[in-house]
Amino acid sequence: MKITDLLREETIILDVQSNSKPTILKELVAQLDQAGTLNDKDAFMTDILAREEQSTTGIGDGIAIPHAKSAAVKKPAIAFGRSTDGIDFESLDGKPAHLFFMIAASDGANNDHLEALSRLATFLMDDNFREKLLAVTSKEDLLAIVNEKEIEVDGPSEVVEDAPKVTGKILAVTACPTGIAHTFMAAEKLSETAKAMGISIKVETNGSSGVKNRLTDAEIAEADAIIVAADTKVEMARFDGKPVIQIPVGKAIYETETILNRAISNDAPVYKHDGAKSSDEKPESQGGFYKHLMNGVSNMLPFVVGGGILIALSFFWGIESGNPDSPEYNAFAAMLSEIGGGMAFFLMVPVLAGFIASSIADRPGFAPGMVGGLIAISVTGVEGAAGGSGFLGGLIAGFLAGYLTLLVKKLFSKLPDSLEGLKPVLFFPVFSIALTGLAMMVINPPLTKIYTGLTSFLEGLGGTNVVLVGILLGAMMAIDMGGPVNKAAYTFGIAMLDAQNFTFIAAVMAAGMVPPLGIALATTLFKKRFTKQEREAGKTAYVLGACFITEGVIPFAAADPARVIPASVAGAAVTGGLSMFFDIALRAPHGGVFVMGLVEGGVGSILLYALAIIIGTIVTALLAGMLKKNNPQLV
């Protein structure tokens, strides 16, 4: 949601009359009411005050962003107020607030006010942006300043006046498996670099909340080249016949200028959606295997995260709270356990297989992939093996279904045109499901033996061996910060979670939190060794690390990989090893500090888990500080 969609001239007060927190809140609420955005001024004021009672919205640096989601709001809006003298708003830094943004979100706004709040907080981290708001003399100029900042952040197609003028129109699509960090970092880097180079560009992001800034058919038709920076599947049929550069999403962050130069110099192969490669098309720099795998993993993650956390929450009532025969039984806990484990987790492997297969063979591959994945977890043929071949079987079923579907499509490619309509609804599903199902029925029993044997071996590790595994997993989580190696470690943790071993995912999550937390701590402890921009980014890295978003360290790694990556790997490896040494078990596959209360073993285990994370964070921070000292540009 754009700020300029909500902020209008009639909701702006350039010079407020208030001199206290209660009066400024009342003045801004009155301005919203006057603009016709509220149903009930008093009710909204009550909701604003209730939010302030939870914690102050004075975020520091002279800024306050009071907000509320309320039934008293007729239509979402933002009110702006400015106090030259400043008002005591009980801000986090104890200093007066000068700039006030009040966000009014309607009761059914699907947390749009939080998105607006997040955007505002990001904008207001820019000292230059704040100074412009403090100096502005008219409402029109204020709106223009905000609009200019949104264009800068969203990556417009404006060309910098002093930049060399480059002809041509470039489009781009960014997507990563989780759709959280790499997706938007790549989009921002492409937009900023293109702007500096004088290139017209529009970037579509395929994030966790859906597609934003979608490319239109008209824009695609007019484009001279298209950059697809993706580690997961995106809509490619629309680019048929256009010059397309397909790269891993990481390349758009680290090799941005090179990629853009390729695009404007017509060094892009023509994309053919039917699979036939044109004579000038070059192979992708990253193999299809990883992309197919990550398409399955990214679509499986909501089932893993949602189901895993629901299962973990059910244990608040006791480990046996879902068992009707246990004295700990609780009906609500049993429902949570059934929803998470009986439903979401049950679908995890079939969804993984289905989306791997659809990445390979498009839509016809989805059904046989799902069926193959279901067979993997249902048909064991091995006495005492209740879970089938689990994650391993799902991976094999997905690739098997995908390539068998391609074979079926090829076999039926010579049918008369009159039967074309029967292919997707009859021939493809019948034969691809049959072939995949028969193959899985044959190979799943031996796969089950392999899977259960591997699981038993890992569970039997102890002492030094299990610590070494933790160190390895920890290092993998930090080596490429959300890239293929990181995802391989996380996928392994999920596989073991599916096998009812909860120590590996605990080590993986703890290690994944350390790189951003450690570098953020380094920016606090060694301020003179980081630029002002890096110190500001460090504040965000604290939050990202706490939320288990390893990608929060990418901006630092991109700027100084020789120092940041070794420091991150060292700290994460220490934390992974300590987590395994302490035998920490966690059933939640994501959530960072917000799920630490779900660690098995009570307060003692929780404290040990926190200690492992803290030690790793300190190792990364100290090592980064020492290495940075050798960089004369930052001393």
PANUMAR-913598 format. One line per field, with one value per residue (C-alpha): chain; x, y, z. Coordinates in steps of 0.02 Angstrom, whole numbers, plus 50000, padded with zeros to 5 digits. Layout:
cadena <- c(A; ...)
xx <- c(X; ...)
yy <- c(Y; ...)
zz <- c(Z; ...)
end
This chain:
cadena <- c(A; A; A; A; A; A; A; A; A; A; A; A; A; A; A; A; A; A; A; A; A; A; A; A; A; A; A; A; A; A; A; A; A; A; A; A; A; A; A; A; A; A; A; A; A; A; A; A; A; A; A; A; A; A; A; A; A; A; A; A; A; A; A; A; A; A; A; A; A; A; A; A; A; A; A; A; A; A; A; A; A; A; A; A; A; A; A; A; A; A; A; A; A; A; A; A; A; A; A; A; A; A; A; A; A; A; A; A; A; A; A; A; A; A; A; A; A; A; A; A; A; A; A; A; A; A; A; A; A; A; A; A; A; A; A; A; A; A; A; A; A; A; A; A; A; A; A; A; A; A; A; A; A; A; A; A; A; A; A; A; A; A; A; A; A; A; A; A; A; A; A; A; A; A; A; A; A; A; A; A; A; A; A; A; A; A; A; A; A; A; A; A; A; A; A; A; A; A; A; A; A; A; A; A; A; A; A; A; A; A; A; A; A; A; A; A; A; A; A; A; A; A; A; A; A; A; A; A; A; A; A; A; A; A; A; A; A; A; A; A; A; A; A; A; A; A; A; A; A; A; A; A; A; A; A; A; A; A; A; A; A; A; A; A; A; A; A; A; A; A; A; A; A; A; A; A; A; A; A; A; A; A; A; A; A; A; A; A; A; A; A; A; A; A; A; A; A; A; A; A; A; A; A; A; A; A; A; A; A; A; A; A; A; A; A; A; A; A; A; A; A; A; A; A; A; A; A; A; A; A; A; A; A; A; A; A; A; A; A; A; A; A; A; A; A; A; A; A; A; A; A; A; A; A; A; A; A; A; A; A; A; A; A; A; A; A; A; A; A; A; A; A; A; A; A; A; A; A; A; A; A; A; A; A; A; A; A; A; A; A; A; A; A; A; A; A; A; A; A; A; A; A; A; A; A; A; A; A; A; A; A; A; A; A; A; A; A; A; A; A; A; A; A; A; A; A; A; A; A; A; A; A; A; A; A; A; A; A; A; A; A; A; A; A; A; A; A; A; A; A; A; A; A; A; A; A; A; A; A; A; A; A; A; A; A; A; A; A; A; A; A; A; A; A; A; A; A; A; A; A; A; A; A; A; A; A; A; A; A; A; A; A; A; A; A; A; A; A; A; A; A; A; A; A; A; A; A; A; A; A; A; A; A; A; A; A; A; A; A; A; A; A; A; A; A; A; A; A; A; A; A; A; A; A; A; A; A; A; A; A; A; A; A; A; A; A; A; A; A; A; A; A; A; A; A; A; A; A; A; A; A; A; A; A; A; A; A; A; A; A; A; A; A; A; A; A; A; A; A; A; A; A; A; A; A; A; A; A; A; A; A; A; A; A; A; A; A; A; A; A; A; A; A; A; A; A; A; A; A; A; A; A; A; A; A; A; A; A; A; A; A; A; A; A; A; A; A; A; A; A; A; A; A; A; A)
xx <- c(50000; 50070; 50074; 50010; 49853; 49809; 49884; 49787; 49791; 49636; 49722; 49880; 49917; 50081; 50088; 49993; 49925; 49952; 50092; 50062; 50038; 49850; 49812; 49911; 49821; 49654; 49701; 49750; 49593; 49489; 49578; 49536; 49356; 49347; 49411; 49266; 49369; 49289; 49120; 49144; 49278; 49266; 49274; 49428; 49510; 49478; 49562; 49713; 49735; 49718; 49860; 49969; 49940; 50020; 50182; 50224; 50221; 50353; 50491; 50628; 50724; 50581; 50450; 50285; 50170; 50010; 49896; 49743; 49635; 49458; 49275; 49261; 49359; 49253; 49399; 49585; 49684; 49840; 49844; 50006; 50053; 50212; 50272; 50422; 50452; 50425; 50308; 50347; 50273; 50357; 50469; 50589; 50740; 50665; 50673; 50528; 50433; 50414; 50335; 50172; 50089; 49924; 49867; 49681; 49640; 49466; 49421; 49428; 49587; 49689; 49829; 49855; 49893; 50041; 50107; 50087; 50172; 50317; 50338; 50334; 50463; 50576; 50556; 50586; 50753; 50817; 50887; 50866; 50682; 50649; 50737; 50631; 50471; 50529; 50567; 50417; 50307; 50150; 50039; 50067; 50256; 50238; 50139; 50267; 50409; 50319; 50278; 50459; 50517; 50393; 50453; 50632; 50592; 50475; 50594; 50510; 50556; 50619; 50789; 50917; 50947; 51137; 51150; 51196; 51038; 51013; 50878; 50769; 50642; 50689; 50571; 50620; 50543; 50619; 50572; 50655; 50595; 50528; 50481; 50541; 50711; 50805; 50651; 50641; 50828; 50853; 50710; 50782; 50959; 50897; 50793; 50929; 51066; 50955; 50912; 51096; 51132; 50989; 50893; 50703; 50649; 50498; 50520; 50385; 50409; 50344; 50346; 50268; 50114; 50088; 50138; 50162; 50195; 50138; 50200; 50058; 50039; 50067; 50229; 50293; 50252; 50350; 50499; 50669; 50729; 50665; 50768; 50700; 50798; 50716; 50758; 50580; 50448; 50371; 50247; 50353; 50224; 50191; 50373; 50364; 50461; 50544; 50730; 50744; 50893; 50861; 50975; 50974; 50902; 51071; 51152; 51031; 51101; 51286; 51307; 51173; 51268; 51332; 51156; 51083; 51221; 51179; 50996; 51027; 51157; 51034; 51137; 50980; 50919; 50743; 50631; 50523; 50391; 50359; 50531; 50616; 50773; 50812; 50980; 51048; 50982; 51111; 51086; 51040; 51186; 51099; 51031; 50848; 50861; 50879; 50739; 50618; 50666; 50644; 50475; 50420; 50499; 50430; 50252; 50274; 50338; 50166; 50111; 50272; 50274; 50088; 50071; 50231; 50189; 50011; 50080; 50204; 50069; 49966; 50104; 50071; 49937; 50059; 50151; 50005; 49871; 49809; 49786; 49607; 49670; 49794; 49757; 49835; 49703; 49633; 49503; 49570; 49749; 49692; 49613; 49771; 49873; 49754; 49751; 49939; 49996; 49849; 49810; 49947; 50094; 50005; 49995; 50175; 50257; 50120; 50126; 50316; 50304; 50160; 50247; 50414; 50322; 50225; 50388; 50454; 50298; 50185; 50006; 49990; 50128; 50038; 49913; 50036; 50159; 50029; 49980; 50163; 50194; 50041; 50103; 50273; 50199; 50061; 50124; 50273; 50279; 50397; 50345; 50353; 50379; 50227; 50288; 50337; 50486; 50436; 50532; 50653; 50509; 50421; 50575; 50593; 50406; 50407; 50547; 50483; 50308; 50375; 50483; 50356; 50227; 50346; 50362; 50172; 50155; 50283; 50198; 50032; 50104; 50063; 49877; 49759; 49709; 49530; 49588; 49690; 49558; 49561; 49747; 49745; 49581; 49597; 49757; 49886; 49809; 49763; 49930; 50044; 49956; 49957; 50141; 50194; 50085; 50146; 50328; 50308; 50217; 50369; 50510; 50432; 50466; 50655; 50651; 50564; 50704; 50835; 50741; 50711; 50891; 50959; 50844; 50897; 51080; 51061; 50960; 51095; 51232; 51298; 51435; 51562; 51475; 51311; 51402; 51497; 51333; 51269; 51426; 51407; 51223; 51259; 51396; 51283; 51148; 51270; 51379; 51260; 51126; 50967; 51044; 51053; 51168; 51063; 50904; 50985; 51021; 50847; 50767; 50867; 50801; 50623; 50653; 50709; 50562; 50449; 50542; 50500; 50677; 50668; 50850; 50909; 50778; 50820; 51004; 50962; 50846; 50967; 51112; 51007; 50969; 51152; 51220; 51102; 51104; 51294; 51325; 51192; 51283; 51447; 51372; 51328; 51494; 51609; 51519; 51673; 51704; 51536; 51462; 51312; 51201; 51265; 51231; 51053; 51034; 51099; 50943; 50836; 50953; 50916; 50732; 50763; 50882; 50760; 50628; 50745; 50770; 50952; 50942; 50949; 51139; 51145; 51171; 51326; 51390; 51365; 51468; 51608; 51595; 51777; 51744; 51558; 51539; 51681; 51619; 51441; 51492; 51598; 51460; 51324; 51433; 51465; 51279; 51232; 51359; 51304; 51120; 51158; 51275; 51137; 51016; 50888; 50726; 50600; 50445; 50416; 50506; 50506; 50474; 50640; 50630; 50441; 50438; 50579; 50449; 50404; 50576; 50554; 50626; 50562; 50649; 50821; 50821; 50752; 50894; 51024; 50950; 50958; 51137; 51187; 51115; 51195; 51367; 51361; 51302; 51448; 51572; 51509; 51508; 51685; 51756; 51672; 51740; 51917; 51913; 51836; 51982; 52093; 51989; 52066; 51912; 51806; 51930)
yy <- c(50000; 50170; 50313; 50430; 50322; 50370; 50542; 50689; 50878; 50879; 50763; 50870; 50998; 51086; 51175; 51091; 51193; 51056; 51053; 50883; 50702; 50693; 50854; 50810; 50643; 50733; 50861; 50729; 50626; 50784; 50815; 50639; 50663; 50829; 50745; 50621; 50464; 50418; 50351; 50391; 50513; 50469; 50281; 50301; 50410; 50272; 50145; 50260; 50282; 50094; 50066; 50195; 50106; 49949; 50043; 50215; 50244; 50379; 50283; 50413; 50533; 50657; 50540; 50471; 50354; 50329; 50201; 50094; 49969; 50017; 49992; 50181; 50206; 50232; 50224; 50203; 50365; 50446; 50614; 50714; 50844; 50943; 51034; 51148; 51163; 50978; 50886; 50764; 50603; 50481; 50429; 50283; 50398; 50520; 50665; 50775; 50722; 50843; 50736; 50643; 50517; 50448; 50291; 50251; 50076; 50005; 49849; 49736; 49811; 49649; 49736; 49863; 49990; 49884; 49882; 50071; 50087; 49980; 50086; 50246; 50182; 50137; 50307; 50401; 50314; 50429; 50588; 50686; 50636; 50694; 50859; 50892; 50860; 50979; 51116; 51098; 51253; 51188; 51034; 51011; 51008; 50884; 50764; 50784; 50741; 50583; 50533; 50560; 50447; 50311; 50318; 50303; 50150; 50062; 50078; 50188; 50204; 50384; 50420; 50518; 50688; 50680; 50495; 50439; 50419; 50240; 50190; 50038; 49977; 49841; 49737; 49624; 49492; 49442; 49289; 49186; 49026; 49112; 49276; 49378; 49456; 49410; 49453; 49632; 49661; 49609; 49722; 49870; 49841; 49826; 49984; 50088; 50032; 50057; 50231; 50274; 50205; 50301; 50144; 50136; 49984; 49911; 49768; 49642; 49557; 49382; 49391; 49292; 49405; 49383; 49470; 49658; 49785; 49654; 49674; 49708; 49630; 49800; 49828; 49656; 49686; 49850; 49785; 49766; 49639; 49552; 49498; 49352; 49341; 49192; 49037; 48975; 48962; 49119; 49145; 49126; 49092; 49280; 49307; 49190; 49265; 49402; 49417; 49350; 49338; 49204; 49212; 49161; 49297; 49320; 49378; 49523; 49581; 49552; 49572; 49702; 49816; 49671; 49601; 49770; 49797; 49630; 49680; 49848; 49775; 49642; 49502; 49405; 49240; 49232; 49134; 48994; 48935; 48769; 48710; 48724; 48829; 48957; 48953; 49099; 49048; 49015; 48892; 48961; 48992; 48891; 48717; 48679; 48552; 48686; 48792; 48643; 48594; 48771; 48786; 48635; 48696; 48874; 48810; 48682; 48808; 48878; 48701; 48670; 48834; 48843; 48660; 48652; 48802; 48740; 48572; 48658; 48769; 48617; 48560; 48707; 48594; 48449; 48329; 48207; 48343; 48277; 48098; 48065; 47927; 48041; 48140; 48290; 48284; 48453; 48466; 48631; 48569; 48410; 48514; 48617; 48457; 48380; 48536; 48554; 48373; 48278; 48401; 48529; 48412; 48270; 48379; 48437; 48300; 48287; 48476; 48470; 48335; 48419; 48585; 48507; 48412; 48566; 48664; 48532; 48495; 48645; 48616; 48436; 48384; 48441; 48299; 48155; 48243; 48255; 48072; 48018; 48118; 48040; 47866; 47911; 47942; 47811; 47652; 47580; 47394; 47390; 47320; 47449; 47596; 47706; 47863; 47788; 47864; 48036; 48187; 48083; 47995; 48161; 48232; 48080; 48074; 48256; 48238; 48069; 48138; 48292; 48199; 48060; 48194; 48271; 48098; 48080; 48252; 48206; 48039; 48126; 48273; 48192; 48172; 48257; 48436; 48378; 48288; 48433; 48479; 48303; 48306; 48409; 48339; 48155; 48089; 48184; 48153; 47971; 47914; 48026; 47980; 47795; 47792; 47893; 47791; 47624; 47680; 47744; 47585; 47486; 47597; 47664; 47510; 47515; 47706; 47684; 47569; 47697; 47840; 47750; 47689; 47864; 47934; 47800; 47834; 48022; 47994; 47876; 48006; 48068; 48169; 48242; 48176; 48265; 48426; 48416; 48396; 48552; 48649; 48597; 48644; 48810; 48853; 48807; 48925; 49071; 49034; 49108; 49187; 49120; 49047; 48865; 48805; 48892; 48817; 48644; 48653; 48716; 48583; 48451; 48521; 48509; 48331; 48281; 48375; 48268; 48115; 48172; 48227; 48405; 48443; 48477; 48610; 48694; 48704; 48766; 48904; 48964; 48969; 49060; 49199; 49233; 49319; 49469; 49480; 49469; 49600; 49712; 49699; 49739; 49901; 49947; 49898; 49956; 50108; 50189; 50038; 50050; 50185; 50284; 50191; 50023; 50075; 50119; 49952; 49869; 49923; 49830; 49679; 49660; 49636; 49522; 49412; 49397; 49340; 49208; 49299; 49263; 49371; 49525; 49516; 49521; 49710; 49697; 49541; 49622; 49773; 49677; 49487; 49448; 49504; 49482; 49305; 49224; 49313; 49256; 49076; 49066; 49129; 49023; 48867; 48896; 48917; 48762; 48658; 48724; 48693; 48511; 48496; 48560; 48437; 48573; 48512; 48627; 48576; 48748; 48763; 48953; 49106; 49150; 49222; 49218; 49027; 49004; 48974; 48814; 48735; 48565; 48542; 48696; 48856; 48776; 48722; 48890; 48980; 48863; 48892; 49081; 49062; 48969; 49110; 49246; 49164; 49144; 49324; 49387; 49280; 49353; 49531; 49523; 49437; 49562; 49705; 49637; 49604; 49774; 49855; 49801; 49897; 50072; 50143; 50113; 50157)
zz <- c(50000; 49951; 50076; 49941; 49924; 50103; 50134; 50060; 50075; 50186; 50313; 50328; 50465; 50429; 50597; 50739; 50884; 51014; 51143; 51227; 51178; 51219; 51125; 50969; 50959; 50978; 50846; 50718; 50752; 50725; 50560; 50500; 50554; 50464; 50306; 50315; 50348; 50516; 50568; 50752; 50807; 50992; 50961; 50853; 50985; 51111; 50997; 50968; 51156; 51184; 51060; 51148; 51314; 51242; 51199; 51135; 50947; 50965; 50876; 50904; 50791; 50810; 50736; 50801; 50706; 50809; 50726; 50754; 50663; 50707; 50661; 50680; 50519; 50364; 50241; 50275; 50286; 50356; 50446; 50453; 50582; 50611; 50766; 50743; 50930; 50963; 51081; 51221; 51150; 51271; 51125; 51139; 51133; 51260; 51137; 51076; 50919; 50773; 50636; 50666; 50551; 50614; 50522; 50524; 50459; 50441; 50540; 50385; 50313; 50322; 50416; 50277; 50413; 50467; 50290; 50282; 50452; 50391; 50235; 50336; 50459; 50313; 50231; 50394; 50423; 50284; 50366; 50204; 50191; 50371; 50341; 50187; 50286; 50423; 50296; 50179; 50163; 50076; 50076; 49890; 49914; 50059; 49951; 49813; 49934; 49993; 49814; 49762; 49904; 49854; 49675; 49737; 49845; 49722; 49577; 49446; 49266; 49286; 49213; 49313; 49232; 49239; 49198; 49024; 48921; 48867; 48746; 48770; 48895; 49018; 49125; 49269; 49382; 49549; 49653; 49789; 49874; 50029; 49947; 50095; 50072; 49912; 49809; 49867; 49884; 49703; 49648; 49742; 49675; 49496; 49512; 49595; 49475; 49323; 49383; 49403; 49228; 49150; 49105; 49104; 49206; 49293; 49418; 49465; 49634; 49669; 49859; 50000; 49996; 49808; 49648; 49658; 49520; 49394; 49216; 49093; 48922; 48842; 48938; 48892; 48709; 48710; 48811; 48727; 48855; 49012; 49162; 49263; 49426; 49511; 49612; 49601; 49467; 49393; 49251; 49095; 48956; 48940; 48886; 48737; 48591; 48695; 48737; 48915; 49032; 49164; 49315; 49499; 49609; 49695; 49533; 49524; 49692; 49663; 49474; 49440; 49322; 49217; 49197; 49149; 49021; 48944; 48933; 48846; 48727; 48663; 48738; 48785; 48712; 48641; 48758; 48687; 48808; 48722; 48780; 48613; 48627; 48494; 48409; 48508; 48678; 48812; 48953; 49123; 49240; 49373; 49340; 49334; 49476; 49610; 49537; 49531; 49708; 49775; 49690; 49791; 49952; 49939; 49915; 50053; 50182; 50234; 50279; 50375; 50470; 50505; 50549; 50651; 50759; 50789; 50846; 50959; 51033; 51077; 51195; 51310; 51385; 51400; 51285; 51290; 51280; 51113; 51176; 51236; 51351; 51441; 51601; 51509; 51373; 51320; 51181; 51112; 51114; 51025; 50888; 50866; 50855; 50728; 50619; 50624; 50622; 50553; 50413; 50374; 50403; 50313; 50157; 50170; 50065; 49932; 49908; 49894; 49761; 49670; 49649; 49600; 49464; 49406; 49396; 49276; 49173; 49209; 49265; 49200; 49320; 49478; 49497; 49470; 49586; 49724; 49702; 49702; 49861; 49944; 49900; 49973; 50146; 50139; 50056; 50150; 50118; 50267; 50434; 50572; 50453; 50480; 50390; 50223; 50134; 50196; 50132; 50028; 49941; 49910; 49823; 49712; 49676; 49623; 49498; 49439; 49409; 49321; 49196; 49168; 49128; 49002; 48923; 48916; 48838; 48705; 48669; 48639; 48542; 48374; 48406; 48282; 48320; 48348; 48506; 48573; 48702; 48777; 48818; 48979; 49046; 48998; 48922; 49027; 49200; 49168; 49099; 49203; 49367; 49319; 49273; 49425; 49542; 49476; 49486; 49664; 49720; 49663; 49727; 49888; 49997; 49967; 49984; 50152; 50211; 50158; 50240; 50404; 50407; 50379; 50513; 50637; 50599; 50629; 50787; 50849; 50833; 50999; 51080; 50960; 50805; 50837; 50880; 50715; 50622; 50712; 50665; 50483; 50476; 50561; 50438; 50292; 50356; 50347; 50197; 50067; 50178; 50104; 49947; 49890; 50030; 50163; 50090; 50084; 50271; 50310; 50199; 50293; 50457; 50392; 50334; 50507; 50582; 50473; 50542; 50720; 50762; 50828; 50872; 50694; 50655; 50821; 50772; 50598; 50661; 50795; 50672; 50543; 50668; 50707; 50548; 50550; 50741; 50746; 50612; 50690; 50857; 50768; 50700; 50880; 50960; 50820; 50751; 50675; 50566; 50479; 50370; 50431; 50308; 50374; 50553; 50507; 50416; 50574; 50667; 50540; 50548; 50734; 50693; 50544; 50643; 50787; 50661; 50586; 50421; 50381; 50225; 50338; 50327; 50136; 50119; 50229; 50139; 49969; 50023; 50110; 50081; 50129; 50308; 50337; 50270; 50374; 50530; 50498; 50462; 50619; 50734; 50654; 50662; 50848; 50881; 50779; 50874; 51044; 51005; 50965; 51115; 51231; 51146; 51112; 51032; 50949; 50853; 50773; 50605; 50599; 50705; 50785; 50961; 50953; 50966; 51090; 51225; 51132; 51161; 51243; 51418; 51508; 51562; 51575; 51393; 51337; 51426; 51351; 51178; 51205; 51267; 51108; 51002; 51108; 51103; 50914; 50895; 51000; 50902; 50737; 50806; 50877; 50725; 50608; 50714; 50710; 50523; 50486; 50578; 50433; 50308; 50295; 50209; 50364; 50502)
end
